Amino acid sequence: MRLTLRQLLIFATVADAGSTAAASLRIALSQSATSAALNELESLLGAQLFDRVGKRLLLNDNGRSLLPQARAMLDGAHEIEARFGLGTAAGRGVMATRLRVGASTTIGNYLLPALVASYLRDWPATGVDVQIGNTRDVVEAVTRLEVDMGLIEGPCREAQLHVLPWREDDLAIVCAPTHELVQHGPQRVPLKALRQAQWLLREAGSGTREAVENALLSHLHHLGAQMLLGSTEAIKQASAEGLGLACLSLCAVQDLVTLGRLVVLQTTLPRLTRRLYLVYHRRKRLSASLERFIAHCVGPEWRPAAVAMPKGSAGTGKRTSA
């Protein structure tokens, strides 16, 4: 076999860093050695993997195609090293793993900490690194195998991923105690008043934004956007200052509701909920730790699907729906 893990590691690091100079600092090699290894890999494959733009190296279509497979192979090598304690003080035969979890903003800030804490009580030797972004960011990170799995707030239609229903999340419409709609008193706020109100919304690509539109637009037909904000916390604070209505996860607003800075509006709408999902790559080979963490999230009855084989590979890996 002429292809080496070292070449794939250098390729993946350059893809992340954007240049051989930056990559060489991450992997403790000289820039000349890093460049030579990358050139050797491209020569071996008979294809350029990057477009050279000044000093920047940008993945081309060949590089984008190779990157998920390279990361999958590197993950497998890391798993072998972790299982036998190579390169750690854990010693031979001791499982020492580190999970990479992507989470959309509301989940990462309000749900994931308790989930990780309860998992680590049973498996304290496992490390967990969390990458937080909006749902689109998390799906892209899972697709590129930059994280082992993702927890997202909206449906996912990416064909390369397994999508598992995770949990149902209650949504609440909130506003400041001084908002005019609070003056309805015990009466439920009618749809007409909600249609005329100004709303605080997340940016496009946010699972929260998609969930709000799915829950409300069929009833209100239009949401007058007073402001677009990039985080749930920003929307909470803006709503508490009287800038508009917000429709957010109940778990995210509970603290300000308890403090009296936000009020949950009682409306004539039906109960508002959304489904949260867990996603992982179809070609991801799940370590024992990752299998345990997924089961911890979705339930002990979960069983992993067969790993899908790349096109043109030998084997009978089947794609199974999740």
C-alpha positions in Angstrom: 0.0 0.0 0.0 1.6 3.3 -1.1 -0.9 5.6 0.5 0.0 6.5 4.1 -1.8 7.9 7.1 0.8 10.5 7.5 0.0 11.9 4.0 -3.7 11.9 4.8 -3.1 13.7 8.1 -1.1 16.4 6.4 -3.7 16.7 3.7 -6.6 17.1 6.3 -4.5 19.6 8.3 -3.8 21.7 5.3 -7.5 21.6 4.4 -8.3 22.9 7.9 -5.5 25.4 8.1 -5.6 26.8 4.6 -1.8 26.8 4.0 1.2 24.5 4.4 2.7 27.1 6.7 -0.2 27.1 9.1 -0.5 23.3 8.9 3.2 22.8 9.7 2.7 24.6 13.0 -0.1 22.3 14.0 1.7 19.0 13.2 5.2 20.0 14.3 6.8 19.6 10.8 8.7 22.1 8.8 6.8 23.9 6.0 9.1 22.3 3.4 8.4 18.8 4.7 4.6 19.6 4.8 4.7 20.8 1.3 6.7 17.9 0.1 4.3 15.4 1.7 1.3 17.1 0.1 3.0 17.2 -3.3 3.8 13.5 -2.9 0.2 12.7 -2.2 -1.1 14.6 -5.2 1.5 12.9 -7.4 0.5 9.5 -6.1 -3.2 10.2 -6.7 -2.5 11.9 -10.1 -4.7 14.8 -9.2 -4.5 18.3 -7.7 -6.4 18.5 -4.4 -6.2 22.3 -3.9 -6.5 25.4 -5.9 -3.5 27.7 -5.2 -4.8 31.3 -4.6 -1.8 33.4 -3.5 -0.5 31.8 -0.4 -3.9 30.2 0.3 -4.7 26.6 -0.5 -8.4 26.0 -1.2 -9.9 22.6 -1.6 -11.0 21.8 -5.2 -13.6 19.2 -6.2 -11.0 16.4 -5.9 -10.0 17.6 -2.4 -13.6 17.9 -1.2 -14.3 14.4 -2.4 -11.3 13.0 -0.6 -11.6 14.8 2.7 -14.4 12.8 4.3 -12.7 9.5 3.4 -9.4 10.8 4.7 -11.0 11.9 8.0 -12.8 8.6 8.4 -9.5 6.7 8.0 -7.7 9.0 10.5 -10.6 8.5 12.9 -10.1 4.8 12.7 -6.4 5.1 13.4 -7.1 7.3 16.4 -9.6 4.8 17.7 -7.0 2.1 17.6 -4.5 4.3 19.4 -7.0 5.3 22.0 -8.1 1.7 22.6 -4.6 0.6 23.4 -3.5 3.8 25.1 -0.9 4.7 22.5 0.6 8.1 23.0 -1.1 8.5 26.4 -0.3 7.9 30.0 -3.3 5.7 30.3 -1.2 2.6 29.5 -1.7 -0.3 27.3 -5.2 -1.8 27.0 -7.0 1.2 28.6 -9.7 2.8 26.6 -9.1 6.6 26.4 -11.4 8.3 23.9 -12.4 11.8 23.1 -15.7 12.6 21.4 -16.4 15.5 19.1 -20.0 16.7 19.3 -21.6 19.4 17.2 -24.6 21.2 18.7 -26.9 23.9 17.4 -27.1 27.0 19.6 -30.0 26.3 21.9 -29.1 22.7 22.4 -25.4 23.5 23.0 -26.3 26.2 25.6 -29.2 24.8 27.4 -29.6 21.0 26.9 -26.2 19.6 26.1 -24.3 20.4 29.4 -26.7 18.3 31.5 -26.6 15.5 28.9 -22.8 15.4 28.9 -22.6 15.6 32.7 -24.9 12.6 33.2 -22.9 10.6 30.6 -19.6 11.4 32.2 -20.9 10.3 35.6 -21.0 6.8 34.1 -18.0 7.1 31.8 -15.6 9.6 33.4 -12.6 8.6 31.2 -14.2 9.9 28.1 -13.4 13.5 26.9 -16.1 15.5 25.1 -15.3 18.5 22.9 -18.3 20.6 21.8 -18.6 22.7 18.7 -21.6 25.1 18.7 -23.1 26.8 15.6 -26.5 27.0 13.9 -28.1 23.9 12.5 -26.7 24.4 9.0 -23.2 24.8 10.5 -23.6 21.5 12.5 -24.9 19.6 9.5 -22.0 20.7 7.4 -19.5 19.8 10.2 -21.0 16.3 10.4 -21.0 15.9 6.7 -17.3 16.8 6.5 -16.6 14.4 9.5 -15.2 17.3 11.5 -17.3 16.2 14.4 -18.4 12.6 15.3 -22.1 13.5 15.6 -24.5 16.5 15.8 -27.6 17.5 17.8 -29.7 19.9 15.7 -33.0 21.8 16.1 -34.5 21.3 12.7 -35.1 18.6 10.1 -32.1 17.4 8.1 -32.3 16.3 4.4 -28.6 15.6 3.9 -28.4 12.2 2.1 -25.0 11.4 3.6 -26.3 11.4 7.2 -28.3 9.2 9.4 -31.0 11.2 11.1 -32.4 10.0 14.4 -35.4 11.6 16.2 -34.0 12.7 19.6 -36.6 14.5 21.7 -39.6 16.8 21.5 -39.0 20.4 22.6 -41.8 22.8 23.8 -41.8 26.3 22.3 -43.1 29.4 24.1 -44.1 32.9 22.9 -42.6 35.4 25.3 -42.3 39.2 25.7 -41.5 41.8 28.3 -44.0 42.3 31.2 -44.5 45.8 30.0 -45.5 44.7 26.4 -49.0 45.8 25.4 -50.1 42.2 24.7 -49.7 41.4 28.4 -52.5 43.7 29.1 -55.0 41.1 27.8 -54.8 39.8 31.4 -56.2 36.3 31.7 -57.7 36.3 28.2 -55.7 34.5 25.5 -54.0 36.7 23.0 -55.9 36.4 19.6 -54.2 35.6 16.3 -55.0 39.0 14.9 -52.9 40.7 17.7 -50.0 38.2 17.0 -50.1 39.0 13.3 -49.8 42.7 14.0 -46.9 42.3 16.5 -43.2 42.8 15.8 -41.1 39.7 16.2 -37.5 39.0 17.0 -36.1 36.2 14.8 -32.9 34.2 14.3 -30.9 34.3 11.2 -31.5 32.2 8.1 -30.0 28.7 8.6 -30.9 28.5 12.3 -33.0 25.6 13.4 -34.8 27.9 15.8 -35.8 30.1 12.9 -37.1 27.2 10.9 -39.0 25.8 13.9 -40.6 29.1 14.6 -41.7 29.5 10.9 -43.0 26.0 10.8 -45.0 26.5 14.0 -46.4 30.0 13.4 -46.7 30.8 9.7 -49.5 28.3 9.0 -51.5 30.3 11.6 -50.2 33.9 11.3 -49.2 33.8 7.5 -46.6 36.5 8.2 -44.1 37.5 10.9 -43.2 41.1 11.0 -39.5 41.0 11.9 -38.4 43.9 14.2 -34.8 42.5 14.4 -32.8 39.5 13.2 -30.3 38.3 15.9 -27.6 35.7 15.8 -28.3 33.9 19.0 -31.1 32.8 21.3 -29.5 34.7 24.2 -29.6 37.9 22.2 -33.3 37.4 21.3 -34.1 36.7 25.0 -32.4 39.9 26.2 -34.0 42.0 23.4 -37.4 40.7 24.1 -36.9 41.4 27.8 -36.1 45.0 26.9 -39.5 45.3 25.1 -38.2 45.1 21.5 -40.7 42.5 20.4 -42.2 39.0 20.7 -40.0 35.9 20.6 -40.8 32.3 20.1 -38.1 30.2 21.7 -37.5 26.9 23.4 -39.1 26.9 26.8 -35.9 25.6 28.3 -34.0 28.6 27.0 -36.3 31.3 28.4 -37.2 29.6 31.7 -34.5 31.5 33.7 -35.8 35.0 32.6 -39.4 33.9 33.1 -38.5 32.8 36.7 -36.9 36.2 37.3 -39.9 38.0 36.0 -38.1 39.7 33.1 -40.1 37.7 30.5 -43.7 36.6 30.4 -45.1 33.5 28.6 -48.0 34.7 26.5 -51.2 32.6 26.6 -52.6 32.6 23.0 -55.3 30.9 21.0 -52.6 28.9 19.1 -52.3 25.1 19.7 -49.4 23.8 21.7 -46.2 24.7 20.0 -43.5 22.0 19.8 -40.6 21.0 17.6 -38.6 17.8 17.1 -34.9 17.8 17.8 -32.6 15.4 16.0 -29.3 13.5 16.3 -27.2 13.1 13.1 -24.1 11.2 12.2 -22.4 10.3 8.9 -23.4 7.1 7.1 -19.7 6.2 6.5 -18.7 6.9 10.1 -17.4 3.9 11.9 -18.7 4.3 15.4 -16.3 3.7 18.3 -17.7 2.0 21.5 -17.7 5.4 23.2 -19.7 7.1 20.4 -22.2 4.2 20.3 -22.7 4.6 24.1 -23.1 8.4 23.9 -25.7 8.1 21.0 -27.6 5.5 23.0 -27.4 7.8 26.1 -29.1 10.5 23.9 -31.8 8.5 22.1 -32.3 5.6 24.3 -30.7 2.2 25.1 -32.9 0.4 22.5 -31.0 2.2 19.7 -28.7 0.0 17.5 -26.2 1.4 14.9 -27.0 1.1 11.2 -24.6 -0.7 8.9 -21.8 1.6 7.6 -22.4 2.6 4.0 -19.5 1.8 1.8 -18.1 4.4 -0.6 -19.0 4.0 -4.3 -16.7 1.6 -6.0 -15.6 -0.1 -2.7 -15.7 -3.8 -2.1 -18.2 -5.0 0.5 -21.9 -5.2 1.0 -22.5 -2.2 3.3 -26.1 -1.2 3.1 -27.7 2.1 3.5 -30.4 1.9 6.0 -32.9 4.6 6.8 -33.0 6.1 10.3 
